[in-house]
């Protein structure tokens, strides 16, 4: 297609997108009294550049990084030389370079994607009764039936969508019906003949698969599941950055191994406006997701510790578990010339007061695991917070630091002690959010967001996007047996055909430049020499190595097994050799010099073995 044709196609796509958007708004009426989702994903790893456009500003691409929250309606695009991983608790979503998709639905029981283009690997770790996982592409819809490992490639230049199942089981819905795909098989549908589906057994691997395998090993070997739910987003990063201790009052408490001088929770990072919750904390530390969106922080023996609370299978996410002070009506704000806000991490027993609609069930889930009396729900913010008495626990910053997405630690203000006692307690920061923070660098040529490229629901079944994302009753669990709905030639169906699919073979490493991965970042606090916030000191307590695996070169290929093959048939005329009657003895040969050294000395009795030397 020529450049003129490409621009015409884009223009038609944008025109169609406007119609689709209007149709979608009519199909999904918004209800202001809906509670926000209780599960929110997180950028857990990335290389190169990663962009996000929220649903309410779908054309406003902005760069994001590690720990940025990802929720329903968010559009994601990875630059051609990048890659990214989104952890959403029940699994991980991995994007190769030049991938454009939309997270259609992400809540406690449902996960739905629309992939406009690119390569995606989906690792589903849990899929319980009542859960659903759907992936839409321009040509097929994929229903994930079991936990497993799935790869979806959408190639706009070939107008083709392909599904590769390494582990698990999925149903592919296309123009000709539904086809079940089992491990080790690949299915593809092209726009040239959408009623036909090409099947093949076996497929290759590439560097994207290799990187995904490395990331899987990180989650598979995580030990944090002994202390928190495996579905707590960000918990796997706690292993190498801190240590756990147990207390009678708090249960398991996690202490970060190394922090900056003057460190306090919710100080080294920035604020972002994330709808529908509002001001959301984005921490700088590579481990800084779970401890800032779940649990409570306590000051114990001169150090900060994080309490995840009573074990909950699917903990409820919060934008920031802090208490607020200050605001425009405070005397210090008037003298400073701009509103100044302060916040302190909630401690054990402090109630969290969400400023959005939160039912009684929501209130209990946010507070009961942390020894909060949930029998009586207070109607206003408490008069004091336990951590407010800890020296240096409250962080103060001007309002423009919040709205501009600026780093907090280098923009602190220090009110005089005489004014602190008069700081009013707030339910939340009384400042309206604007455009997403940070994120001023925008690529010169960006694709239209995936949410605007969607052409409506497939003809076979309603799309994941038109399913009511606020349905009160969870869906029925997908069948866990082999579905007879997909008609095959052996079961009354016809043979589907399509051009033969080429095997995906690894590209030679010399001909392909490796993805631009960021250098391993040492979380060391502020480096501009501003007072006590410069330098790094260890926190008291046990120490663990703070190693990371980001930026490690990955070989372009990896041996990735598929389903076990059947026993190999013995060719005719070949008689298997009978096993030997006796297994020959295996002798351990000791080198002559070693034997001479170990030979007993005549007349000397060996001394009995004592305890090992320390």
N, C-alpha and C positions, 0 to 999 in steps of 0.2 A: 504494500500500500504506500502510495506517495505521501509526501508531507501534506499536500493540500487535502488529500483524502483523509489523512489522519486528523487534521484540524476540523474537517466537516464531521467526522465521526465523533470527535470530542464535543462539538457544538450540539449535535443531536443528543449525545449522552447527557449533557448538562440540561438540555430542554426536557428530556425524558425524566431526568432526576427530579426536576421541580414537580412534574406531574406525579411521580412516585411518592415524593415527600407529602404532597397534598393527599394522595390516596392513603398513605400510611397513617397520617394524622386522623383521617376519617375512620380508618379501620381500628385504631387503638385510641379511644378517647382517654384523655389524661384525667386523672382524678387527684385533686390536690390533697386529699386526706390519706393517700396511700403512704405506707411506711417505706422508707428506703430499704434497699437490699441489706441483708445482714452479712453478706460475704463480698469482699472487694479484693481484686487481684493486685499484683505488685510487679513492677519491673525488677526481676531478680538478677538479670545479667544482660549485658549488651556489649556490642562492639561496633565501631563506626558511629553512625548517627541514627537515632530513633525519634520519630515524630508522632505526635498525638493531636487529634482534632476532636473535641467533645461533640456530642450530638447536637447541642444547641448552638454550636459555632462550627459547623461541619467543614467550612472552608478555611478555618483558621489553624493551619498547621503550626506546631510549636515543638521545639526540641525538649525532650525529657530524658531523665537518667534513672539510675538505680533508686529504688524505693518509691518511685512515683506511683500513685494508685491508679488502677485501671478498673473501670466499672461499665455497666450496661450502656450501650450507645457509643462508646469511644471508638474512633477510627485510628488505626495504627499503620504507619508506613516505615519500613526500614530502608535506608539508603542502599544503593546497589552494592557497596563494599561492606555492608554491616550485617549484623545478626542480633537477635534479641530473644530473651526468654521471659515469659509472663507466668508467675506462680499464682494459681488461684485456689490452692488448698486441696482440692480433689485431684489435682494433676498440674501439669505444666504445658504451656503452649509455646512452641519454639518457631521463630520466624527466620527464614533465610533472607539474604539480601534482595532488595527490590520486591518485597512482599507488601501487599496492600490488602487490609482486611478490616472488618468491623466486628467488635464484640457485641452481638445483638442482644443477648441476655446473659447476665451473670448474677445469680442469687443463690440462696441456700440449696435449692434443689434442681436448678436448671442452668445449663451452659449451652449457648448457641453462638455460632460464628457465621459470618458471610465472608468468603475469601474471593476477592475480585481478581487477584493475580498473585503469583509467587509460589513459594514452597513453604509448607507448614508441617511440623511434626507435633502431634498431639499425644501426650502421655496421660492416659486416664488411670489414676491409681485406685479410686473408689467410685463405684456406681451402685448405690444402694436402691432398694425398692422405693419407688416414688421419685427417683432422680431421672433426668433425661439429659442427653448430650446430642446435639444436632449440629451438622456442618453443612452450610449451603454454599454452592458454587454457581457460576452462571449456567451450568449444564446438568448438574446432579445435586441431589440432597442425600446426605449420609447420616444414618442413625446409628450411633454407637451403642452396641448391645452389651458389651462386656468391658471391664477394665483391660487395658492393653496399650499397644504402641501402634499409632496410625500415622501415615504420611499422606498428605494431599498436595498434589501439584496442579496448579492452574496456569496454563500456558496460553495467554491471549493471542500470541502470534500464530499458534496452531489451532486456536479455538477449541481447546481440549481440557478436560478435567480428568484426573486420574487419582485413584485411591490405592495405596499399598498397605496391607495389613501384615504387620510383623507379629504382633500378639493381639489376641482378642477376637472379636467378631463384630461385623457391621452389616447393615442393609443399605444398598444403594438404590435409590429411587430415581428413575430416568424416564424418558419418553415412552419406553416400551414396557414398563412394569417395575418390578422390584427384584433385585438379585442379592442373594446372601454372599458375603465375601468372608472367607475363612483365612486363618494365618498362612502366610507364604504365597498369597495370591494378590493379583493386581487387576483392577477393573478400570476401564477408561471409556469415556463418552465424548464425542466431538460434536460440534454444532452442525457439521455437514450431514450427519445422520443421527439425530438425537434419540431415535427409537432403537438404535442398535448399541450394544455394549460389548466391548472387546475384553475378553478374559485371558489371562496368562498366568502360569505358575512360575514363581521365582522372579527376582528382580535384583538389580545391582545396588551398590551403595556409593556414597560420595563423601566429601569432607563434611557436609552438613550432617549426615548420619553419624559420622565419627564424633563431632562435637556434641551431638545429642546424647551419644552413649556416655561420654565423659560426664555430662551434666546428670544423667541418670544415676551414675555411680555415686555422685555426691549425695543425692537424696536417699539412695538405697543404704548407704553406710551411716546415715545420720543417727546419732544417739539421743537427740532431743525428744524423740518419741517416748522415752522413758518418763519424761517429766510433763510434757504437754501433749495435746492431741496432734496427731500427724497431719490433721487438716487445718492447723493454725498456720496461716500464710506467713512465711519468713522464719519459721522456727528452725529450719535446718541450718541457718547461718549462725546460730548460737553456739554450735559445737566448738569451733576453733577460735572464738573470740571471748570466751568467758568460761566460768566454772559454776557448778551447782552445789549448793549446800542446803541442808534440811533443818527447819526450825519448827518447834512445836506449835507456835502461833500461826506462822505464815505458810507452812508446808515447804515445798521446794522453792528456793530463791536463787536466781541467777545473778552473778556479779561479773560485770565486764572486766576483762583482764587489764586492758590499757586504755586510758582516757587522757584527754588534755588537761593541763593545769587549769583550774577554775571551771571544770566541766560540771554541768548539771543537766538532768534530762530536759529535753525540749529547748536546748540552747544552741547547739551546733547543727544548723540546718536552716530551713526557710519555710514560710507559709505559702500555701496554694489554695485558691478557691476552687473547690470541687463540688459541683452540684450533684445531689440536692442537699448535701450536708453542710456546705459552707467552708469555713476556714479549716484546712487540713494540714497537718504537720508532715514535712518531707525531710527526713534526717539525713545527715551527711555520712554517717557510719555505715559500712557495708552490712552490719548486723542490725541496722536501725529501722526495722519495720515492725516486727512482732512486739518488741517492748514499748512501742509508742502508739499502738493501736489496740492492744489488749492489756489487761492486767493493771497493776498499780506499782508505783515506785516507793520504796521505804529507805530511810536513812538509818543505817545499822552499823554501829561500831566504827563510825567515821568514814563510811563508804556508802555508795548508792547500790541498792540491790533491786532487782525486778521480780515481782511476785505474779506468776501467772494465775494463781488462785486455784480453786477446786477444778478438777479435770472436767472439761466439757467437750463432748465429741465434736461439735461444730461451734466454736466460740463466736460471739457476735462482735463484728468490727466496729470501731469508733474512729472518727477523724482525728481526735486528739483528746487524751484523757487528762485535762488540765482544768484548774480553776482560774477565773479571769478577774483582773482588778483594773482600776483606773478608768480611762475613757475621757471624753471631751468635758465632762462636768467636774473633773478633778482639779484641785488648785494647782498642782504641779503642771498639768497640761496647759493651763492658762499662762503660767510663767514661762513654760518652754516654748510656747507659740504654736503648738500643734498637739493633737491628742496623743497621749502616751498610754500604752497598754502594758500590763504585766500579767504573767501567767506562772503557775506553780503546778508541778505534777501532783496528781491525786495520790493520796496515801491509802494504806490499808484501812478500811472502814469508811472512807470518804465516799459519799454518793456521787454518781455521775448524772448530771442533769442534761439530757439531750434537748436541744432547742427545736428539734423537728417533732412531728407527730410520733409519739412512742406509746404503744399500748401497754397494758399491765404486763403482758408476757415479755415485751421488749424491755421494760423497766427491770423486771426480775433478772433477765439474762445479762443485762449490763452491770448489775450490782450484787446479786446474791453470791456469786463465787468469791467475793472479796469482803465477806463478813459485814455487809451493809444490811441494816434492818429494813427489809422490803415490805413489812406489814403496813407501814404508813409512808406514803410517798409525799415528800415535802413539796410545797408549791413554789418555792423560791430557792435561790442558791444559799448554801449555808453561810453563816456569819464568819466562819473561820475555816481554814484548812490545816490539817495536821502538819504538812510539810512547810507551811508558812512560817513556822518557828525555826526551821533549819537555816543556819546562816548561808546566804548565797543561793538559796533554792529558788527564789523568785527572779524571773528574767524580765527586764523592762526594755521596751523598744518603741520608737515613734510609729505612728500609724502608717506612714509611707513605707516603712520597712516591710510591713505585712502586705500592703497592696502592691508593692513593686516586686515582691518575690526576692528580696535581697537577703544575703546571709545575715543571720541575726547576730552571731557572736562578734562581728566586727562593727556592729551598729548599735551597741548597747548604750543605754543611758542609766545613770545612777541617781535616783532621787535621794534627797537628804533624809536622814532617819526621822526628822520631825514631821515630814510630810507623808511618810509611809503609813502611819496609823490612820490617816484620814482617807486613804485610797478606797473608793467604793468597791464592793464585790459585785461582779457582773455574772449574768447567766452565760453570756458569750461575748465575743468582741463585737461591739456595736458599731461596726463599720461595714459598709457594703462592699461586696467583692466585684472586681472588674474582670479584665481579661486575664487569662492564665499567666502566672508569673514567669519569670526567668526567660525566658524563652523568646529571645528576640531574633536569634539567627534562624533564617528561613531559607531553604534551598531555592535556587533560581527557577528550577523546573520541577514542580511537584505534581503527582497524579491527582485527579479528583478523588476525594475520600471514597472508600468502599461503600459507605452508607448511601452515597448519592449515585453510585453506579448500579445499584440493585435494580433489576427490571421487574420487580414484583414477585409474587409467589410462584413456584413451579406449577405446572398444569396438573401434576399428579396429586399432590397433597398440599395443604396450606404450609407456607414457609414458616420457619422458626420465628421470623420477625412479626408475623401477624398473629401468632399465638398470644393470648392475653398474658403479659408478663406478671400480672398481679392476681392471677387466679388463686382463690383461697384454698382449693383442694389440690393437692399434688397429683401429678399424673400417675397412672398405673405404671408399675415397673415394666420395662421392656422384657419380652419373653426371653428366657434363658435356655431355650431349647432350639434346635435347628428349625427354622421356619419353613413351612412348605409353600409359602406364597410365591417364591421365585420359581417360575416354571422353567425347566431345563429340558434339553432333548430327551433325557431319560424319564421325564415326568410330564409328558404331554406338551412340551413346549417346542419352539422352533430354534434352530441354530442362529444365534446372533452373529453378525459379522461386522467388521470394521477393518480399515487398513492395519496391517500388523504393527504392533508397538515395538519401538526400538528399546533395547535394554539400556537402563541407565548405568553407564559405566563411569568409573572415576576418571576425572580429567587428570592428565599428567601434572605433577606438582610444579614442574619447571615452567609450564605454559600458563599457569594460573597464579596470579598474585594472591597471597593469603589475605584473609579478611583483616581489615584494620581494627585490631583490638586495642583498647586503651591499656596503657601501662598499668601494672598493679599499683593501686593507690594506697599508701599508708595513711591511715586515719590518725593524723597527728595534731589536730586542732589548727589554730590560726598561726600563720607564718609571717605576718607582717610586723611582728615585734610590738604589739600593743599590750603593754603591761603584763599582767599575770596570765594572760591567755596565750602565751607563747610557750611552746615546748611540750613534751610529753613526759609524764611520770607514771609509774605503775600504780595501780590501785591495790590496797592491801588485800590479801587473800590468795588462794591458790592460783597458779599461773598455768596457762596452756599456750602452746604455740599458736600465733595468729597468722597462719599461712593461708594463702588464697590460691586458687587455681586459675584465676582469670588471666588471660593473655598468654597462656601456655600454647606453643605451636602444636597443632593437631595434625597427625598424618592425614593425607587426603583420602585414604581408604581404610576400612576396617572389616574384618571378617565378622559378618553379622548372620547368625544362623536363622534359618526359617524353620518350618515344621519338619520334624524328623522324617526322613525318607523310609520307605518300606525296605525290609531286608533284601539285599541284592540276590537275584536269582543266580543259581550256579549254572554255568553253561553245560549243555549236554556233553556227555563223554568225559567230564572231569569228575573224578572221584575224590572227595575230600580226604586228605591225609589223616590217618588215625593218630590220636594223641599218643605220645610216648608212654610206655608202661610205667615209668618212674620218672619223677622230676629230678633232674641232676642237682646235686648239692651245690649251692653257691658258697664259695669260700671267700672270706675277706682276707686279702693278701696284705700283710703289714710290710712296709719297706724295711730293708735290712738294717738301715741306720736306726730307725725307730724301734725295731725289735731289740737291737743291742742296748739302746737306752732304757727300755722297759724290762730287760731281763733281770730276774731276781739276783741279788748279791748273796753268795753262799754264806750261811751263818748269820744272816741278818733277817730278823722277823719284821715284816711290814707293820707299821703302826696302824691302829684302828682309825677309820675315817672320822674326822672331826667336823665341826660345823664349817660351812663355806666361809671363806674370808670375805670380809666386807670391804 
